[in-house]
């Protein structure tokens, strides 16, 4: 067993250097088998994920590279695998900032910072930014046992991007095993691609395991950046995105801003409302929450 500390699951991204030095694999194998084999053929065992995927690392491979390394065959020969892939950095949307004064209100046991690979999210609630995220980092974030998971990130606007197979399995694990078997409520922002885009193409928003949220301004009209699609279940308030008619919220260092807009603003409002519902009735299943929105959204 290696005593090297695991690297963070997100690294600065460069379009020509997308490959990581980590491998994600799954199969008919035990953790003990993976540990023994990985050590023998030059890998460091990092961890086993809740989806039964294993994360390995090669110390002789750069953290970020344009090259895809051919170690898959050696792992296949040594282990009975059904899935193996050298991880690639994924672009996801913007970064969420947290006021340090909110630190005492954060449930650290239900938090995950995939940049620093710990449970302490300050100075930001983040999975994103001008950086890439690895699939293993997505899985870790989505398999944290919380009541409501608010996600203001997703595929690139105008694309057909969606969850990888490990992330799909994370959704299945989260809705079937977490929150005492009643399932995590996954809320996803509907996207800011505008009327020329369509969030039906977003594999995170149109997943059966998620609640897609669109946005409306205070005049109850969708802003210009809103994406039309049938995959969203409801809309929440957001700003128009110009110099006025935006949302006011807290900022870092105890201040306030009045320029918040985007689906990244609408989705957390919806997630907060759903959290209040669970506060009144913790026995609601993740499908109950979807049905509740279907019957009450106007």
Backbone bond lengths (Angstrom), bond angles and torsions (degrees), N, CA, C in turn:
res aa  C-N    CA-C-N  psi(-1)  N-CA   C-N-CA  omega(-1)  CA-C   N-CA-C  phi
1 X - - - 1.476 - - 1.529 109.35 -
2 X 1.340 115.40 129.41 1.461 119.46 -178.81 1.522 110.80 -76.02
3 X 1.346 115.56 144.65 1.463 119.42 176.44 1.523 110.84 -99.25
4 X 1.360 117.26 11.68 1.460 121.02 177.86 1.524 108.71 -75.45
5 X 1.322 116.64 134.31 1.454 120.33 179.88 1.523 109.87 -71.25
6 X 1.351 117.73 141.14 1.456 120.07 177.87 1.526 111.41 -60.05
7 X 1.340 116.34 141.87 1.453 120.51 176.13 1.512 109.43 -76.03
8 X 1.350 118.30 158.71 1.459 119.78 174.52 1.520 110.20 -58.93
9 X 1.338 115.97 154.27 1.453 119.84 -176.67 1.521 112.26 -90.98
10 X 1.327 118.76 12.49 1.455 121.72 172.89 1.513 109.15 -140.44
11 X 1.311 116.15 138.18 1.450 121.82 -175.84 1.521 109.88 -133.24
12 X 1.355 118.68 154.11 1.461 120.21 176.08 1.529 110.30 -54.41
13 X 1.327 116.96 131.64 1.461 120.22 -171.87 1.519 111.64 -98.14
14 X 1.307 115.64 144.49 1.450 123.55 173.00 1.518 105.92 -134.66
15 X 1.338 117.36 130.55 1.459 120.77 -172.33 1.524 112.15 -55.27
16 X 1.339 118.10 -30.16 1.456 120.50 -178.12 1.526 112.30 -96.62
17 X 1.326 117.79 2.05 1.462 121.81 179.88 1.523 109.15 -131.20
18 X 1.311 116.11 72.03 1.459 120.40 -172.79 1.532 113.80 -98.46
19 X 1.313 117.92 -16.27 1.460 119.63 -174.95 1.525 110.90 -84.86
20 X 1.333 115.38 135.48 1.460 122.17 178.33 1.521 109.62 -92.88
21 X 1.314 115.77 176.10 1.468 120.36 174.78 1.520 111.21 -99.85
22 X 1.345 116.26 21.67 1.466 121.14 178.13 1.517 110.07 -115.54
23 X 1.321 114.58 150.50 1.468 122.02 177.57 1.522 108.55 -121.73
24 X 1.316 114.90 141.78 1.465 122.14 177.78 1.517 106.85 -113.14
25 X 1.326 116.82 126.63 1.462 118.84 -177.69 1.525 111.08 -143.02
26 X 1.321 115.26 159.62 1.461 122.94 -178.45 1.515 107.76 -152.43
27 X 1.311 117.10 150.31 1.459 119.64 178.54 1.515 111.98 175.41
28 X 1.315 114.25 -169.34 1.465 120.81 179.47 1.527 108.45 -87.30
29 X 1.321 114.54 68.42 1.460 121.47 -175.24 1.523 109.36 -141.00
30 X 1.302 115.70 156.92 1.459 121.29 176.43 1.527 109.03 -96.96
31 X 1.319 115.76 163.63 1.459 119.51 177.33 1.519 110.88 -61.99
32 X 1.316 116.48 -38.15 1.467 120.18 -179.92 1.526 110.66 -61.91
33 X 1.341 116.89 -41.61 1.463 120.38 178.63 1.522 111.35 -63.42
34 X 1.317 115.82 -43.28 1.469 119.82 -178.70 1.516 110.50 -65.25
35 X 1.319 116.66 -41.65 1.464 119.98 178.58 1.533 111.41 -60.10
36 X 1.329 117.14 -46.62 1.457 120.89 -177.18 1.516 111.56 -65.40
37 X 1.334 116.14 -47.23 1.464 120.26 -176.70 1.524 110.87 -67.98
38 X 1.329 117.03 -43.31 1.466 119.99 -177.78 1.520 111.25 -60.77
39 X 1.319 116.68 -40.08 1.465 120.54 179.24 1.524 110.72 -66.49
40 X 1.327 116.39 -37.63 1.462 120.74 -176.78 1.524 112.79 -69.49
41 X 1.332 117.59 -32.32 1.463 119.33 -175.43 1.534 112.43 -108.53
42 X 1.340 116.37 19.73 1.457 119.57 168.67 1.512 117.28 94.32
43 X 1.325 118.05 17.33 1.457 121.46 176.89 1.528 110.66 -106.87
44 X 1.316 116.42 152.02 1.465 122.50 169.44 1.522 107.85 -98.23
45 X 1.317 116.99 130.17 1.460 121.25 175.29 1.527 108.45 -79.39
46 X 1.336 117.49 123.01 1.461 120.79 179.44 1.517 111.87 -95.86
47 X 1.327 117.65 -56.15 1.455 118.19 179.49 1.520 111.65 -172.41
48 X 1.326 114.52 165.71 1.457 122.43 171.58 1.521 107.82 -103.53
49 X 1.338 117.06 130.38 1.450 122.19 -178.71 1.529 110.69 -88.80
50 X 1.328 117.95 159.79 1.472 120.43 179.44 1.529 114.03 -60.02
51 X 1.331 117.76 -19.30 1.462 122.24 178.21 1.525 112.06 -86.07
52 X 1.338 116.59 8.00 1.464 123.61 -177.69 1.531 112.85 69.27
53 X 1.323 117.39 21.18 1.450 121.59 168.63 1.533 108.18 -88.38
54 X 1.317 115.20 152.13 1.456 121.29 176.75 1.525 108.65 -114.79
55 X 1.330 116.24 142.78 1.462 121.98 178.86 1.526 108.31 -112.24
56 X 1.340 115.23 121.95 1.460 122.02 178.47 1.525 109.30 -119.37
57 X 1.326 115.57 159.21 1.458 120.42 179.47 1.523 110.50 -136.30
58 X 1.348 115.01 143.90 1.455 121.19 173.08 1.511 108.98 -102.77
59 X 1.329 117.11 118.84 1.450 120.80 179.38 1.510 113.90 -69.85
60 X 1.347 117.38 -20.75 1.463 120.70 -178.93 1.521 112.51 -94.27
61 X 1.331 117.63 9.12 1.466 122.60 177.90 1.528 107.98 -111.05
62 X 1.330 118.91 136.16 1.469 120.40 179.08 1.531 111.79 -58.67
63 X 1.340 115.34 149.79 1.458 119.42 177.41 1.510 111.69 -56.26
64 X 1.335 115.92 -31.20 1.458 121.20 -177.89 1.511 108.07 -144.04
65 X 1.321 116.33 130.12 1.454 119.15 -174.16 1.524 109.94 -151.36
66 X 1.321 116.82 157.95 1.460 120.78 172.85 1.524 111.02 -87.11
67 X 1.301 116.65 -3.54 1.460 121.09 -173.65 1.528 111.55 -100.06
68 X 1.315 114.69 137.77 1.468 121.23 171.92 1.525 107.40 -95.65
69 X 1.311 116.26 117.93 1.459 121.26 -174.99 1.532 111.33 -87.03
70 X 1.323 115.60 146.27 1.472 120.91 -172.42 1.526 112.00 -98.40
71 X 1.331 115.03 60.14 1.461 119.11 176.46 1.532 112.22 -99.64
72 X 1.327 116.99 -2.16 1.460 119.76 -177.00 1.522 112.04 -61.56
73 X 1.333 116.95 -39.43 1.461 119.87 -177.08 1.519 111.89 -63.51
74 X 1.334 116.36 -41.69 1.466 118.81 -179.23 1.529 111.10 -64.64
75 X 1.331 116.66 -36.75 1.461 119.54 177.32 1.521 110.96 -70.25
76 X 1.343 116.86 -40.42 1.464 121.00 178.64 1.528 111.20 -61.10
77 X 1.327 116.35 -41.36 1.464 120.05 -178.62 1.522 111.66 -67.58
78 X 1.324 116.90 -31.68 1.464 120.74 -174.80 1.525 113.38 -89.98
79 X 1.350 116.96 -22.79 1.463 120.58 -175.35 1.525 110.58 -133.55
80 X 1.321 116.58 150.96 1.468 122.42 177.65 1.526 108.36 -84.46
81 X 1.341 116.14 86.79 1.457 121.46 -172.24 1.523 111.96 -103.78
82 X 1.331 115.18 146.80 1.457 122.05 173.12 1.524 111.82 -110.24
83 X 1.336 116.81 -14.27 1.465 121.90 179.43 1.515 108.64 -150.44
84 X 1.331 115.75 133.22 1.461 120.22 174.04 1.524 108.70 -153.81
85 X 1.318 116.37 136.35 1.454 119.98 -179.14 1.519 109.98 -159.02
86 X 1.344 115.34 133.76 1.454 119.40 169.16 1.532 106.80 -69.90
87 X 1.314 117.16 128.79 1.457 119.53 -172.99 1.528 111.63 -71.82
88 X 1.338 114.07 142.85 1.454 121.41 175.98 1.523 109.44 -118.16
89 X 1.327 115.44 142.76 1.450 121.10 178.54 1.520 110.04 -70.13
90 X 1.330 115.67 135.81 1.457 122.53 -175.25 1.521 108.73 -113.53
91 X 1.317 116.85 135.47 1.457 121.02 173.00 1.517 109.58 -79.56
92 X 1.318 117.01 128.15 1.458 121.07 169.97 1.516 108.22 -132.57
93 X 1.326 117.26 175.01 1.461 121.15 -163.94 1.517 114.70 -75.16
94 X 1.318 119.41 -147.05 1.456 121.14 -164.72 1.520 116.93 -82.61
95 X 1.331 115.66 175.29 1.463 123.11 -171.78 1.520 110.61 -101.28
96 X 1.318 115.80 139.59 1.467 121.87 -179.58 1.526 109.63 -100.20
97 X 1.333 117.70 127.19 1.459 122.19 -178.98 1.522 110.49 -98.74
98 X 1.306 116.64 142.13 1.463 121.30 179.14 1.526 110.29 -117.53
99 X 1.297 116.00 137.31 1.460 121.41 175.35 1.531 108.87 -69.78
100 X 1.348 119.29 126.33 1.470 120.84 179.51 1.521 113.07 -55.97
101 X 1.356 118.17 -25.36 1.460 120.18 179.10 1.527 112.29 -66.89
102 X 1.354 116.22 -15.14 1.453 119.75 179.86 1.522 112.62 -86.36
103 X 1.331 116.90 0.09 1.465 120.58 -173.15 1.524 112.61 -56.65
104 X 1.333 116.92 -38.14 1.463 119.74 -177.20 1.524 111.95 -70.40
105 X 1.361 117.36 -15.16 1.457 120.93 -179.07 1.524 112.40 -96.54
106 X 1.327 117.66 -1.09 1.455 121.11 -176.78 1.527 110.21 -86.56
107 X 1.327 116.13 130.39 1.457 121.37 174.12 1.524 107.59 -83.09
108 X 1.316 117.13 95.55 1.458 120.91 -173.84 1.523 112.00 -64.97
109 X 1.327 117.68 -30.33 1.459 119.99 179.83 1.526 111.06 -69.68
110 X 1.325 116.41 -18.66 1.460 120.47 178.47 1.509 112.31 -108.64
111 X 1.329 117.27 20.03 1.454 121.45 -178.02 1.525 110.06 -118.46
112 X 1.323 114.92 154.18 1.455 119.05 175.88 1.513 109.59 -147.42
113 X 1.322 116.94 123.01 1.455 122.95 176.14 1.520 107.10 -101.81
114 X 1.335 116.52 104.11 1.457 119.02 -175.44 1.523 112.22 -80.68
115 X 1.337 118.41 -4.57 1.461 120.52 171.28 1.524 109.44 -78.07
116 X 1.331 116.19 -51.04 1.454 121.21 -174.90 1.523 112.80 -95.22
117 X 1.346 116.28 -3.81 1.459 121.70 177.94 1.524 112.17 57.72
118 X 1.358 114.75 47.40 1.456 119.47 175.73 1.529 108.35 -146.73
119 X 1.336 116.23 -177.33 1.466 120.87 -177.80 1.525 112.93 -97.55
120 X 1.335 117.38 12.47 1.458 120.41 -177.00 1.527 109.17 -108.31
121 X 1.333 118.89 105.35 1.461 121.26 -169.60 1.519 115.79 -81.73
122 X 1.328 119.40 -11.15 1.459 119.85 -179.46 1.533 110.66 -70.80
123 X 1.345 119.45 147.70 1.465 126.90 9.10 1.517 114.19 -85.15
124 X 1.339 116.89 8.45 1.460 117.20 -177.40 1.513 110.70 -150.17
125 X 1.321 115.12 147.62 1.453 120.37 164.96 1.521 104.91 -85.12
126 X 1.293 117.57 106.82 1.449 118.23 -166.37 1.524 112.39 -143.51
127 X 1.295 113.92 144.71 1.446 119.82 170.06 1.513 107.10 -141.25
128 X 1.320 114.79 7.76 1.439 122.06 -161.15 1.515 112.69 -146.68
129 X 1.296 118.69 -163.44 1.439 123.52 -179.33 1.521 108.96 119.48
130 X 1.316 118.96 -157.70 1.465 120.65 177.94 1.523 109.73 -80.04
131 X 1.304 116.89 41.87 1.458 122.72 -174.42 1.511 109.87 -135.00
132 X 1.309 115.03 165.49 1.445 119.95 175.64 1.511 110.07 -104.37
133 X 1.316 115.76 151.77 1.456 122.17 178.56 1.519 108.69 -116.38
134 X 1.313 116.92 140.70 1.450 121.64 177.77 1.525 110.31 -86.18
135 X 1.340 118.12 150.23 1.468 120.12 177.07 1.527 113.51 -53.75
136 X 1.331 117.20 -36.64 1.466 119.65 178.62 1.518 110.79 -63.20
137 X 1.335 117.32 -35.19 1.459 120.71 176.46 1.509 111.89 -66.89
138 X 1.339 117.23 -39.46 1.462 120.84 175.74 1.528 110.59 -61.14
139 X 1.328 116.04 -44.18 1.463 120.22 -179.06 1.528 110.42 -61.74
140 X 1.328 116.95 -44.43 1.466 120.51 179.73 1.526 110.70 -60.11
141 X 1.339 116.09 -45.09 1.463 119.87 -178.54 1.526 111.39 -64.60
142 X 1.328 117.55 -40.16 1.468 121.34 -174.40 1.523 113.30 -83.67
143 X 1.319 117.54 -9.32 1.466 119.52 177.94 1.528 111.73 -108.05
144 X 1.331 116.86 16.96 1.461 121.06 171.85 1.522 108.37 -75.29
145 X 1.320 117.67 132.94 1.467 121.79 -173.46 1.525 110.54 -80.57
146 X 1.319 115.78 87.80 1.457 123.22 176.97 1.522 108.92 -122.45
147 X 1.342 116.23 168.77 1.465 119.35 177.31 1.524 111.42 -76.87
148 X 1.332 116.22 -52.25 1.460 121.88 -177.91 1.521 109.00 -126.88
149 X 1.314 116.64 129.38 1.466 122.75 178.94 1.519 108.29 -109.24
150 X 1.347 116.91 111.03 1.461 122.30 -179.18 1.523 109.12 -95.11
151 X 1.330 115.99 123.25 1.460 120.95 -172.99 1.523 111.16 -126.29
152 X 1.328 115.66 102.08 1.463 121.18 176.46 1.521 108.93 -97.72
153 X 1.312 116.26 54.48 1.452 123.25 178.89 1.520 107.41 -152.53
154 X 1.290 116.55 167.46 1.454 119.75 179.71 1.511 110.63 171.96
155 X 1.327 116.49 -159.14 1.446 121.39 -179.97 1.525 112.25 -71.13
156 X 1.304 116.04 166.47 1.463 121.70 178.71 1.522 109.47 -65.57
157 X 1.338 116.91 135.35 1.461 120.75 177.60 1.527 110.15 -56.28
158 X 1.343 115.57 139.49 1.455 120.90 177.98 1.512 114.37 81.36
159 X 1.329 117.24 9.65 1.462 120.57 -178.16 1.525 110.30 -120.08
160 X 1.325 115.73 171.55 1.457 121.98 175.78 1.529 110.63 -101.09
161 X 1.304 117.59 28.00 1.454 120.81 -177.35 1.529 111.22 -69.00
162 X 1.310 114.56 148.75 1.457 120.24 178.75 1.511 110.83 -158.41
163 X 1.316 117.10 -172.99 1.464 120.81 -176.87 1.529 112.15 -64.14
164 X 1.317 115.39 140.53 1.460 120.38 170.32 1.523 108.63 -71.20
165 X 1.329 117.00 171.12 1.459 119.54 -179.93 1.529 112.28 -59.90
166 X 1.342 120.14 -42.75 1.469 118.89 176.05 1.522 112.93 -60.77
167 X 1.345 117.80 -37.15 1.465 120.28 179.56 1.529 110.41 -70.71
168 X 1.338 117.55 -37.55 1.469 120.12 174.36 1.528 110.20 -57.79
169 X 1.322 115.83 -42.10 1.467 120.08 178.82 1.526 110.89 -68.21
170 X 1.334 116.78 -29.81 1.468 119.63 175.49 1.523 110.51 -65.11
171 X 1.340 117.55 -40.86 1.464 120.98 176.38 1.530 110.77 -61.93
172 X 1.320 116.43 -43.14 1.468 120.07 179.46 1.525 110.23 -62.96
173 X 1.329 116.12 -44.64 1.471 120.03 178.62 1.520 110.59 -62.29
174 X 1.339 116.54 -44.61 1.462 120.13 -176.90 1.510 113.58 -64.59
175 X 1.346 116.89 -37.20 1.463 119.89 -177.78 1.526 112.95 -85.49
176 X 1.319 117.70 -17.69 1.464 119.44 -177.61 1.525 113.83 -104.00
177 X 1.346 116.98 -26.82 1.460 119.69 -172.14 1.522 114.87 -117.00
178 X 1.327 117.36 -28.08 1.466 119.51 -174.76 1.525 111.17 -87.00
179 X 1.308 115.49 169.65 1.476 123.77 -176.84 1.528 110.04 52.95
180 X 1.332 114.79 45.26 1.462 120.06 177.72 1.508 113.87 65.31
181 X 1.338 117.49 26.24 1.458 121.20 -179.82 1.522 113.67 89.14
182 X 1.329 117.17 -5.42 1.478 119.76 179.82 1.520 111.70 -88.10
183 X 1.313 117.15 -14.33 1.452 121.47 171.48 1.512 115.29 92.40
184 X 1.344 115.17 139.28 1.460 121.59 173.86 1.527 109.25 -68.77
185 X 1.336 117.16 142.86 1.455 121.91 175.52 1.525 107.48 -90.90
186 X 1.324 117.15 105.64 1.461 121.72 -178.06 1.524 109.83 -91.97
187 X 1.328 116.17 114.48 1.461 122.39 178.54 1.529 108.39 -106.60
188 X 1.339 116.61 128.60 1.465 121.24 -179.53 1.521 110.87 -125.90
189 X 1.336 115.04 137.08 1.457 121.38 176.64 1.525 110.13 -68.22
190 X 1.341 115.43 141.89 1.458 120.87 -173.10 1.511 116.08 -77.10
191 X 1.318 118.96 -7.31 1.459 120.45 177.30 1.515 112.99 103.23
192 X 1.321 116.34 153.26 1.467 123.25 -176.31 1.521 112.59 -117.16
193 X 1.333 117.09 30.68 1.461 120.64 -175.12 1.511 115.21 -79.94
194 X 1.344 118.12 -9.15 1.455 120.38 179.20 1.516 113.33 85.37
195 X 1.324 115.36 -179.62 1.464 120.96 -174.64 1.527 112.82 -68.20
196 X 1.333 117.73 -17.97 1.459 120.19 177.34 1.520 112.00 -82.50
197 X 1.330 116.54 -8.76 1.462 122.13 177.22 1.526 107.56 -103.78
198 X 1.323 117.20 176.33 1.463 120.56 179.89 1.515 108.57 -154.20
199 X 1.347 116.46 119.83 1.468 119.30 -174.97 1.525 113.11 -75.33
200 X 1.347 118.49 -0.55 1.460 119.15 168.23 1.524 110.68 -62.83
201 X 1.331 116.67 -24.77 1.469 121.04 -179.82 1.522 111.80 -78.44
202 X 1.328 118.13 -13.98 1.459 123.12 -176.93 1.526 109.34 -82.66
203 X 1.319 116.10 112.32 1.461 119.94 -176.41 1.508 114.88 -67.70
204 X 1.346 117.55 -16.29 1.460 120.51 175.80 1.530 110.16 -81.88
205 X 1.320 116.67 -41.90 1.465 120.90 -178.24 1.527 110.78 -70.99
206 X 1.331 118.06 -39.23 1.463 119.09 -175.86 1.523 114.04 -90.40
207 X 1.322 117.77 8.71 1.464 121.05 174.88 1.528 110.35 -67.37
208 X 1.315 116.83 143.14 1.475 119.63 178.59 1.521 111.59 -68.13
209 X 1.334 117.43 -15.75 1.456 120.96 -176.24 1.529 113.12 -91.30
210 X 1.325 117.82 -3.79 1.462 120.69 -174.61 1.521 111.99 -119.09
211 X 1.321 114.78 162.67 1.464 122.40 173.47 1.524 107.08 -111.92
212 X 1.326 116.86 110.25 1.451 121.53 178.57 1.522 110.53 -83.18
213 X 1.334 115.64 133.86 1.473 120.71 -176.85 1.533 110.04 -120.83
214 X 1.321 115.47 127.44 1.457 122.21 173.46 1.523 108.69 -97.63
215 X 1.320 117.74 -176.00 1.457 120.53 -177.90 1.513 112.17 -134.73
216 X 1.323 115.72 148.47 1.460 122.18 171.81 1.526 108.07 -131.82
217 X 1.330 115.03 149.26 1.458 120.47 176.92 1.524 109.25 -81.97
218 X 1.337 117.37 -177.75 1.463 119.75 -174.52 1.527 112.30 -68.06
219 X 1.370 117.32 -17.81 1.463 120.08 175.12 1.521 111.64 -85.98
220 X 1.354 116.59 8.55 1.475 124.98 179.31 1.522 112.71 66.41
221 X 1.329 117.01 16.80 1.456 121.66 175.41 1.523 109.44 -103.19
222 X 1.334 117.78 145.63 1.470 119.28 178.11 1.522 110.99 -69.22
223 X 1.331 117.99 137.77 1.473 120.82 176.71 1.523 110.55 -68.61
224 X 1.319 116.10 167.13 1.452 120.91 -175.78 1.510 114.77 -62.77
225 X 1.324 117.85 -24.00 1.465 120.65 -178.94 1.524 112.34 -88.01
226 X 1.335 118.18 -3.09 1.467 121.19 -177.07 1.527 110.56 -68.33
227 X 1.325 115.59 143.54 1.463 121.47 177.44 1.530 109.45 -102.73
228 X 1.326 118.17 125.69 1.463 119.36 175.23 1.522 110.47 -76.28
229 X 1.318 117.49 139.45 1.470 120.46 172.36 1.521 109.61 -174.52
230 X 1.329 115.02 158.12 1.462 121.08 -179.66 1.515 112.41 -85.88
231 X 1.350 116.98 -5.33 1.468 119.97 -176.02 1.520 112.60 -78.21
232 X 1.347 117.72 -21.50 1.464 118.75 -179.33 1.523 109.88 -75.72
233 X 1.319 115.66 147.53 1.464 121.03 -179.03 1.518 112.68 -100.83
234 X 1.323 117.67 -22.01 1.462 120.41 -178.09 1.521 108.51 -164.64
235 X 1.318 115.59 170.42 1.459 122.44 174.53 1.514 109.22 -123.78
236 X 1.321 115.14 151.08 1.462 121.41 174.98 1.523 107.60 -128.63
237 X 1.327 115.89 166.79 1.460 119.40 -177.68 1.526 111.60 -67.60
238 X 1.324 114.03 144.88 1.447 121.71 173.47 1.528 107.48 -152.29
239 X 1.326 117.15 -179.42 1.457 120.72 179.34 1.512 111.81 -92.83
240 X 1.336 115.82 165.70 1.456 120.35 178.68 1.521 112.11 -75.90
241 X 1.323 116.75 -18.55 1.452 119.78 176.82 1.509 115.09 95.01
242 X 1.330 118.01 -3.23 1.455 120.95 177.15 1.517 111.08 -91.60
243 X 1.339 116.52 -148.51 1.463 120.38 -178.82 1.526 111.70 -88.01
244 X 1.332 117.46 -6.12 1.465 120.39 179.50 1.520 109.18 -142.46
245 X 1.337 115.69 176.85 1.469 121.72 178.82 1.519 112.53 58.31
246 X 1.338 116.30 41.67 1.451 121.01 175.11 1.524 109.43 -113.99
247 X 1.306 116.74 177.57 1.455 121.66 -177.17 1.526 110.83 -86.53
248 X 1.313 115.25 148.83 1.459 122.20 173.94 1.519 108.85 -102.84
249 X 1.322 116.71 134.94 1.462 120.02 -179.75 1.520 109.48 -153.73
250 X 1.302 116.22 176.21 1.462 121.45 179.23 1.513 110.75 -72.61
251 X 1.322 115.14 154.42 1.455 122.20 178.59 1.527 108.00 -128.76
252 X 1.309 117.41 175.86 1.461 121.03 178.04 1.528 109.61 -66.95
253 X 1.323 115.35 158.90 1.469 123.57 177.82 1.523 112.94 61.22
254 X 1.340 116.55 30.95 1.453 120.76 173.95 1.501 115.49 76.72
255 X 1.326 118.55 10.12 1.456 121.00 -178.97 1.519 112.85 -93.47
256 X 1.337 115.16 -172.53 1.456 122.54 177.21 1.526 108.65 -134.44
257 X 1.312 115.89 155.67 1.451 121.70 173.14 1.522 107.90 -129.45
258 X 1.318 116.59 153.20 1.469 120.80 177.73 1.523 110.82 -124.09
259 X 1.340 115.66 31.92 1.459 120.43 -176.84 1.525 112.77 -124.16
260 X 1.327 117.51 17.59 1.462 120.45 -177.43 1.524 110.10 -75.37
261 X 1.323 116.05 131.07 1.463 120.52 177.43 1.518 108.39 -153.58
262 X 1.320 116.64 -175.38 1.456 121.33 179.26 1.523 111.72 92.39
263 X 1.323 114.47 164.85 1.470 119.07 176.75 1.522 110.90 -66.87
264 X 1.345 116.34 -19.22 1.462 119.91 175.50 1.516 111.21 -67.49
265 X 1.337 117.32 -17.15 1.465 121.29 174.04 1.521 110.81 -90.29
266 X 1.337 116.59 -37.52 1.465 120.68 -176.92 1.530 112.30 -70.29
267 X 1.325 117.08 -42.82 1.466 120.08 -175.91 1.529 113.12 -61.45
268 X 1.348 119.81 -43.97 1.467 118.60 177.75 1.530 113.34 -63.99
269 X 1.356 116.95 -33.15 1.471 118.77 176.21 1.518 110.47 -63.40
270 X 1.320 116.64 -42.94 1.463 120.30 177.68 1.521 110.90 -65.24
271 X 1.336 116.34 -41.08 1.471 120.02 179.16 1.523 110.54 -62.24
272 X 1.342 116.94 -39.39 1.462 120.11 178.02 1.512 112.03 -63.96
273 X 1.348 116.69 -40.20 1.468 120.13 177.89 1.526 110.95 -64.42
274 X 1.328 116.03 -40.50 1.466 119.58 178.92 1.528 111.01 -67.42
275 X 1.325 116.95 -33.39 1.468 120.19 176.79 1.527 110.47 -65.22
276 X 1.328 116.61 -36.87 1.466 120.29 176.78 1.528 110.87 -64.96
277 X 1.331 115.75 -37.47 1.472 119.39 177.07 1.521 110.17 -62.12
278 X 1.338 116.38 -44.77 1.461 119.24 178.83 1.522 111.34 -67.10
279 X 1.328 116.40 -27.92 1.460 119.20 175.46 1.516 111.59 -63.75
280 X 1.333 116.09 -29.74 1.464 120.33 178.22 1.518 112.12 -84.77
281 X 1.341 116.68 -28.66 1.463 120.08 -178.56 1.526 109.19 -150.43
282 X 1.327 116.16 95.36 1.459 121.58 -178.47 1.524 113.18 -71.69
283 X 1.326 117.66 -9.93 1.453 120.35 -176.29 1.516 113.78 -84.67
284 X 1.325 117.31 -2.79 1.458 119.91 -178.64 1.526 111.12 -69.30
285 X 1.314 115.49 133.07 1.456 124.48 178.49 1.533 109.09 -80.04
286 X 1.329 117.65 161.05 1.465 119.16 179.74 1.520 111.91 -61.52
287 X 1.342 117.45 -32.03 1.466 119.66 176.90 1.530 111.21 -74.00
288 X 1.350 116.80 -29.88 1.465 120.06 175.17 1.520 110.38 -60.95
289 X 1.328 116.46 -39.75 1.459 120.44 -178.53 1.528 110.80 -66.72
290 X 1.318 116.65 -37.97 1.463 119.59 175.77 1.528 110.87 -64.66
291 X 1.331 116.28 -44.24 1.459 119.90 179.80 1.526 111.19 -64.35
292 X 1.313 115.91 -36.26 1.462 120.24 178.34 1.531 110.67 -61.53
293 X 1.329 116.76 -43.04 1.456 120.17 177.90 1.529 111.44 -65.94
294 X 1.311 116.41 -41.73 1.465 120.47 -179.40 1.533 110.93 -59.41
295 X 1.328 116.49 -38.71 1.455 120.08 -175.13 1.541 113.52 -86.78
296 X 1.338 117.44 -18.61 1.477 118.08 -174.09 1.519 114.04 -114.28
297 X 1.335 118.77 -20.62 1.473 119.75 -179.26 1.524 109.58 -66.40
298 X 1.323 116.71 141.16 1.474 121.22 -178.05 1.523 110.39 -112.14
